[in-house]
């Protein structure tokens, strides 16, 4: 690991000021991606801005038909929140499936969303739940936020402060995990809203998280497992690596989608 300057701001404004002052600065949230790459000397930021002491980045609030989660809330806090379990149980269950206890007690929702790892869980939840990503500058709909593998709509130095999730009438998440990393080989989040069904897939797409319009249309007509019979995703749009090839991932999308719908239907 190369030498760097460590900064610990106590407000979003202080963090933003530091980022504007130091061109090569990186924000530190949970650190599960940044720190390993620094240890391997694959990244060498001259300045590290730790967001851990910023109180305004924490908290869970339900207001009306939405629940808003602070960017620095840890996965374990999302999983164990009574408010989230009551409002969107599928989101709490998703958080409970992330990594292991160490990861869940260090990693943060905002850090995961900002990183947009192609195998991360939260991007699928954000897309399927039609979330709004709130930053220190603006609000960004999830459909506009995720722009490809490790790529988002965030500007340089822009900080996610919270994520607001509309509460669906029902939802479910199903994930086929890599047994070692517990990242999603394929994860599918299905959510039924008043204005229609949204289906989002993580872990499978060659360009990161994506929606499946054919599945959404079928579930809008009939929200049932059998509505997905005969629907598949193109193999050519799937990722292929040492863990699973494109054909296997394409098959798993259908399997996980059916399981997610089954969870949502069973929950009622």
C-alpha positions, -999 to 999 in steps of 0.1 A, spaced: 0 0 0 13 34 -10 14 64 14 -17 86 16 -32 114 36 -61 105 58 -91 129 63 -121 124 86 -147 151 79 -178 154 101 -202 169 74 -210 163 38 -199 198 30 -165 192 46 -161 160 26 -171 177 -6 -146 205 1 -118 181 6 -127 162 -26 -126 195 -46 -93 204 -30 -75 171 -36 -78 159 -72 -68 123 -65 -89 119 -33 -111 88 -28 -141 85 -5 -140 56 21 -173 41 31 -171 4 42 -139 0 23 -144 -36 11 -135 -27 -25 -111 3 -21 -89 -10 7 -81 -44 -9 -72 -27 -42 -50 -3 -23 -33 -32 -5 -26 -48 -38 -13 -15 -51 -39 -15 -79 -51 19 -65 -30 47 -50 -52 77 -40 -31 105 -25 -59 114 -1 -85 92 16 -117 108 28 -134 87 55 -172 93 56 -177 72 87 -181 102 111 -207 121 91 -240 118 111 -262 131 83 -253 100 62 -270 77 87 -305 69 96 -336 51 84 -369 70 80 -403 59 68 -424 88 55 -456 82 36 -452 56 8 -414 55 9 -385 45 32 -353 65 31 -320 49 41 -288 69 49 -258 61 26 -236 50 55 -261 25 70 -244 -9 72 -258 -40 55 -265 -55 89 -284 -25 100 -306 -27 69 -311 -64 75 -321 -59 111 -342 -28 108 -378 -33 120 -390 -4 97 -374 -20 66 -387 -55 75 -422 -41 79 -421 -19 47 -400 -38 23 -390 -72 38 -374 -83 5 -348 -55 9 -340 -66 44 -336 -102 32 -313 -90 4 -291 -73 29 -290 -104 50 -276 -124 20 -246 -100 15 -212 -116 22 -206 -128 57 -211 -112 92 -178 -92 89 -188 -78 55 -224 -70 67 -211 -51 97 -186 -30 78 -200 -26 43 -225 2 36 -254 6 12 -242 39 -2 -207 25 -9 -221 -5 -27 -244 16 -48 -217 41 -57 -193 13 -66 -219 -5 -88 -201 -38 -88 -217 -60 -115 -223 -87 -89 -235 -65 -60 -271 -69 -47 -283 -34 -40 -283 -22 -77 -310 -48 -84 -331 -36 -55 -327 1 -65 -338 -7 -101 -367 -30 -92 -380 -7 -64 -377 24 -86 -354 41 -60 -341 76 -60 -304 81 -52 -300 114 -33 -266 132 -34 -253 164 -19 -262 181 -52 -293 164 -67 -316 134 -69 -311 107 -95 -337 81 -105 -322 46 -104 -330 41 -141 -306 69 -149 -280 62 -122 -265 28 -132 -246 32 -165 -225 1 -169 -200 -20 -149 -185 2 -121 -201 32 -138 -227 55 -125 -242 90 -131 -222 104 -101 -199 133 -109 -164 134 -96 -165 143 -59 -203 138 -57 -215 121 -25 -245 98 -21 -263 110 11 -293 86 11 -315 63 -11 -353 66 -11 -373 34 -19 -410 36 -28 -428 8 -8 -441 -18 -33 -473 -38 -28 -451 -69 -28 -416 -79 -37 -391 -108 -36 -354 -114 -41 -337 -146 -51 -299 -150 -54 -276 -178 -66 -244 -171 -47 -208 -178 -54 -200 -202 -26 -167 -185 -18 -173 -148 -22 -211 -149 -18 -214 -124 -46 -244 -130 -69 -237 -152 -99 -273 -142 -106 -297 -122 -84 -332 -112 -94 -354 -87 -76 -391 -85 -85 -414 -57 -72 -450 -50 -79 -460 -13 -77 -493 4 -83 -481 15 -117 -466 -19 -127 -441 -46 -121 -403 -41 -123 -378 -69 -126 -341 -63 -122 -311 -86 -125 -276 -84 -110 -246 -106 -114 -255 -118 -149 -253 -89 -174 -222 -81 -194 -230 -45 -189 -240 -47 -152 -275 -46 -136 -304 -45 -160 -342 -48 -162 -362 -75 -181 -391 -59 -200 -406 -92 -212 -409 -105 -177 -423 -72 -165 -450 -73 -192 -459 -109 -184 -461 -103 -146 -482 -72 -153 -508 -94 -170 -506 -121 -143 -484 -118 -112 -477 -156 -109 -448 -179 -113 -463 -195 -144 -465 -162 -162 -427 -165 -167 -430 -198 -186 -412 -196 -219 -395 -163 -212 -357 -162 -214 -329 -136 -217 -304 -136 -246 -272 -154 -238 -252 -129 -258 -260 -102 -232 -247 -123 -203 -214 -122 -186 -191 -152 -189 -162 -160 -165 -145 -188 -146 -175 -191 -123 -203 -195 -148 -207 -191 -186 -232 -170 -204 -256 -199 -211 -257 -209 -175 -263 -174 -163 -291 -169 -188 -307 -201 -175 -303 -189 -139 -320 -156 -146 -352 -175 -153 -348 -198 -123 -341 -169 -99 -369 -148 -114 -394 -176 -107 -381 -180 -71 -384 -142 -65 -420 -142 -78 -428 -172 -56 -414 -153 -25 -435 -122 -33 -467 -142 -39 -462 -163 -8 -457 -132 13 -488 -117 -2 
